[in-house]
């Protein structure tokens, strides 16, 4: 009787947990859709504002290149009314950030069940480590790096930055296209097309070409040795460009770490996800209120995931060693003769 009651109780608890996780997942998706809509609206308003200027001045005696520069400036939204954007951005970003922490915490403590269960999982870069976990781990690493510099008495130089709207909205789009799509996406697409052509001929090549846009938007899903190498190369270039354009050498490690996180998100989830990652990252970095409100909880939760990841890597290494010993042992050889 007691066993039956316990079974019913556990089933009820399991159902409640499933509902909580499902609700959190739906809430997270709605928030991401809000973010996407927010970016689109900001770009649309910037473009409309710029087109209005362009249309009014096109009949003037300005040289064509000046008109083009004006149009480009408007599209980039640096002439958008600042208050219109910032008021909305604060609300949406803080909501997004708090939900990110909530989802990550729910997943870790309820879905993963325990640290021991998490360590038993095999691949450290499967879909089990989602967008929020990667974001928080990278944030924790960046915070630790900043702490080390502070202890050493080093203050990295930060150059004068452009308009906050450009830094938060425009830079993520342009940098993800230049750093991730060019240095990771295009090489992976070329490799995939070559494989399709070799295996299935022209039919496979045509099918591969049709899937290019899907891979760019949705990602490749898995990370292998080739994509790992491309992620590291892209991160190094991303970091070097930051140093070249105004920051000092201490920016390189921080940008390299961020570049790795962005590269992982790009390969696993696609260009849109890496843009959202970059958008959220720059918002957190360049909006003081967001940093004050979210910095500590992000670091704490990110540190939990980072420790779990270290345990997981260690457990994975031990498992591989045990497998090698088992395969090379005389007993195993006798059993398989």
C-alpha positions in Angstrom: 0.0 0.0 0.0 2.8 2.4 1.0 4.7 1.5 -2.2 1.7 2.3 -4.3 1.2 5.6 -2.6 4.8 6.5 -3.0 4.5 5.6 -6.7 1.5 7.8 -7.1 3.3 10.7 -5.3 6.4 10.3 -7.5 4.3 10.3 -10.7 2.5 13.5 -9.5 5.9 15.1 -8.8 7.2 14.1 -12.2 4.1 15.5 -13.9 4.5 18.8 -12.1 8.2 19.0 -13.0 7.3 18.3 -16.7 4.7 21.0 -16.7 7.2 23.5 -15.1 9.8 22.7 -17.7 7.3 22.9 -20.5 6.0 26.3 -19.3 9.6 27.6 -18.9 10.4 26.4 -22.5 7.3 28.1 -23.9 8.2 31.3 -22.0 11.7 31.2 -23.3 10.6 30.8 -26.9 8.1 33.7 -26.5 10.9 35.9 -25.2 13.3 35.0 -28.0 10.5 35.9 -30.5 10.2 39.2 -28.7 13.9 39.8 -29.1 13.7 38.9 -32.8 10.8 41.2 -33.3 12.6 44.0 -31.4 15.7 43.8 -33.7 13.5 43.7 -36.8 11.5 46.8 -35.6 14.6 48.7 -34.8 16.1 48.0 -38.2 12.8 48.8 -40.0 12.5 52.2 -38.2 16.1 53.0 -38.9 15.6 52.2 -42.6 12.3 54.2 -42.8 14.0 57.2 -41.1 17.0 57.0 -43.5 14.8 56.6 -46.6 12.8 59.7 -45.6 16.1 61.7 -45.5 17.3 60.0 -48.7 14.0 60.8 -50.5 14.0 64.4 -49.4 17.6 65.0 -50.4 17.9 63.0 -53.6 16.9 66.0 -55.7 19.6 68.2 -54.1 23.1 68.8 -55.4 24.8 66.5 -52.9 27.2 64.0 -54.5 25.8 60.5 -54.7 28.4 59.0 -52.3 27.2 61.4 -49.6 23.6 60.4 -50.1 24.6 56.7 -49.8 26.6 57.4 -46.6 23.5 59.2 -45.2 21.3 56.2 -46.2 23.7 53.7 -44.7 23.9 55.7 -41.4 20.1 55.7 -41.2 19.8 51.9 -41.9 22.3 51.3 -39.1 19.9 53.2 -36.8 22.5 55.6 -35.4 20.1 58.4 -36.1 17.2 56.7 -34.4 15.7 58.6 -31.5 17.7 57.1 -28.7 15.0 57.1 -26.0 12.5 55.3 -28.3 14.9 52.3 -28.4 16.5 52.3 -25.0 13.3 52.4 -23.0 12.1 49.2 -24.8 15.5 47.6 -24.8 15.8 47.8 -21.0 12.6 46.0 -20.5 13.0 43.3 -23.1 16.7 42.6 -22.3 16.1 42.3 -18.5 13.1 40.0 -19.1 15.2 37.9 -21.5 18.1 37.7 -19.1 16.0 36.7 -16.1 14.2 34.0 -18.1 17.6 32.8 -19.3 18.7 32.3 -15.7 15.4 30.7 -14.8 15.6 28.2 -17.8 19.2 27.3 -17.1 18.5 26.8 -13.4 15.4 24.7 -14.0 17.2 22.6 -16.6 20.2 21.9 -14.3 18.4 21.1 -11.1 15.2 19.5 -12.5 16.0 18.0 -15.9 19.6 17.0 -15.3 18.5 15.6 -11.8 21.9 16.0 -10.2 25.6 16.8 -10.8 26.4 13.0 -10.8 23.8 12.4 -13.6 25.2 15.3 -15.6 28.7 14.0 -15.3 27.6 10.6 -16.7 26.4 12.2 -19.9 28.8 11.5 -22.8 29.4 14.4 -25.2 30.1 17.8 -23.6 29.0 19.6 -26.8 25.7 17.9 -27.5 22.3 19.7 -27.5 22.2 19.0 -23.8 24.3 22.2 -23.4 21.9 24.7 -24.9 22.0 28.4 -25.7 21.6 29.6 -22.1 24.2 27.3 -20.6 26.8 28.3 -23.2 26.1 32.0 -22.6 26.4 31.6 -18.9 29.6 29.5 -19.0 31.3 32.1 -21.3 30.1 34.9 -19.0 31.6 33.1 -16.0 35.0 32.7 -17.8 35.0 36.3 -18.8 34.2 37.4 -15.3 37.1 35.2 -13.9 39.5 36.7 -16.4 38.4 40.3 -15.4 38.9 39.4 -11.7 42.4 38.1 -12.5 43.3 41.4 -14.3 41.9 43.4 -11.4 44.0 41.4 -8.8 47.1 42.0 -11.0 46.3 45.8 -11.1 45.7 45.8 -14.9 43.1 48.0 -16.4 42.5 47.2 -20.1 42.1 50.2 -22.4 38.6 50.7 -23.9 38.6 53.0 -26.9 35.8 55.5 -27.5 32.8 53.5 -28.7 30.2 54.5 -31.3 26.6 55.2 -30.5 25.1 52.6 -28.0 22.5 51.6 -30.6 25.2 50.7 -33.1 27.1 48.7 -30.5 24.0 46.8 -29.3 22.0 46.3 -32.5 24.3 46.8 -35.5 27.6 45.3 -34.4 26.1 41.8 -33.5 24.7 41.5 -37.0 27.7 42.7 -38.9 30.3 40.9 -36.8 28.5 37.6 -36.8 28.3 37.7 -40.6 32.0 38.7 -40.9 33.4 36.4 -38.2 31.1 33.4 -38.0 29.4 33.1 -41.4 32.6 33.9 -43.4 35.2 32.0 -41.3 33.0 29.0 -40.1 29.8 28.8 -42.2 31.3 29.1 -45.7 34.1 26.6 -45.1 31.6 24.1 -43.6 29.2 24.6 -46.6 32.0 24.0 -49.1 33.1 20.8 -47.2 29.4 19.6 -47.1 28.9 20.3 -50.8 32.1 18.4 -51.6 31.0 15.4 -49.6 27.5 15.5 -51.2 29.1 15.6 -54.7 31.5 12.7 -53.9 28.8 10.5 -52.4 25.8 11.2 -54.5 27.0 13.0 -57.6 25.1 16.0 -59.1 21.9 15.1 -57.4 23.5 15.2 -54.0 25.2 18.5 -54.9 21.8 20.1 -55.9 20.2 18.8 -52.7 23.1 20.2 -50.7 22.8 23.6 -52.3 19.1 23.7 -51.4 20.0 23.0 -47.8 22.5 25.9 -47.5 20.1 28.5 -46.2 18.6 26.0 -43.7 22.1 25.3 -42.3 23.0 28.9 -42.1 19.8 29.8 -40.2 19.4 26.5 -38.1 23.0 25.4 -37.7 24.7 22.1 -38.2 23.6 20.7 -34.8 26.8 18.9 -34.0 30.4 20.0 -33.4 33.2 17.8 -34.9 36.9 18.2 -35.3 36.7 20.4 -38.4 34.1 22.8 -36.9 36.2 22.9 -33.7 39.2 24.0 -35.7 37.2 26.6 -37.6 35.7 27.9 -34.3 39.1 28.4 -32.8 40.4 30.2 -36.0 37.3 32.4 -36.1 37.7 33.3 -32.4 41.4 34.2 -32.9 40.6 36.5 -35.9 37.6 38.0 -34.0 40.0 38.8 -31.0 42.7 40.1 -33.2 40.3 42.5 -35.0 39.3 43.9 -31.7 42.9 44.6 -30.8 43.6 46.1 -34.2 40.7 48.5 -33.9 41.4 50.3 -30.7 41.5 47.9 -27.7 44.9 46.9 -26.1 46.3 43.3 -26.0 44.4 42.5 -22.8 41.2 42.5 -24.9 42.5 39.5 -26.9 41.8 36.7 -24.3 38.3 38.1 -23.5 37.3 38.4 -27.2 38.8 35.0 -27.9 36.7 33.4 -25.2 33.6 35.2 -26.4 34.4 34.2 -30.0 34.5 30.5 -29.0 31.1 30.8 -27.4 29.7 32.6 -30.4 31.2 30.0 -32.7 29.7 27.1 -30.8 26.3 28.7 -30.9 26.6 29.4 -34.6 27.5 25.8 -35.5 24.9 24.3 -33.2 22.0 26.6 -33.7 22.7 28.9 -36.6 23.4 32.5 -37.5 20.2 33.9 -35.9 21.1 32.4 -32.6 24.7 33.7 -32.6 23.3 37.2 -33.4 20.9 36.9 -30.5 23.8 35.7 -28.3 25.9 38.7 -29.4 23.0 41.1 -29.0 22.4 39.9 -25.4 26.2 40.0 -24.6 26.7 43.6 -25.9 23.5 44.7 -24.0 24.9 43.2 -20.8 28.3 44.8 -21.4 27.3 48.3 -22.5 24.2 48.9 -20.4 25.3 49.6 -16.8 21.9 48.8 -15.2 21.8 45.4 -16.9 25.3 44.6 -15.7 24.4 45.7 -12.1 21.2 43.7 -12.0 22.3 40.6 -13.8 26.1 40.4 -13.4 26.1 38.5 -10.1 23.4 35.9 -10.8 24.8 35.3 -14.3 28.2 34.6 -12.8 26.9 32.3 -10.0 24.8 30.2 -12.3 27.5 30.2 -15.0 30.1 29.1 -12.5 27.8 26.1 -11.6 27.7 25.1 -15.2 31.4 25.6 -15.6 32.3 23.4 -12.7 29.9 20.7 -14.1 31.6 21.0 -17.5 35.0 20.4 -15.9 33.7 17.3 -14.1 32.1 16.1 -17.3 35.4 16.5 -19.3 37.3 14.7 -16.5 34.7 11.8 -16.4 34.7 11.6 -20.2 38.6 11.3 -20.2 38.5 8.5 -17.6 35.8 6.6 -19.6 37.9 6.7 -22.7 41.0 5.4 -20.8 39.0 2.5 -19.3 37.7 1.6 -22.8 41.2 1.6 -24.2 42.4 -0.7 -21.4 39.5 -3.0 -21.8 40.0 -3.3 -25.6 43.8 -3.9 -25.3 43.5 -6.5 -22.4 44.3 -10.2 -23.2 41.0 -11.3 -21.7 39.0 -9.1 -24.1 41.1 -10.5 -27.0 40.4 -14.1 -26.0 36.6 -13.4 -25.7 36.5 -11.9 -29.3 38.5 -14.6 -31.1 
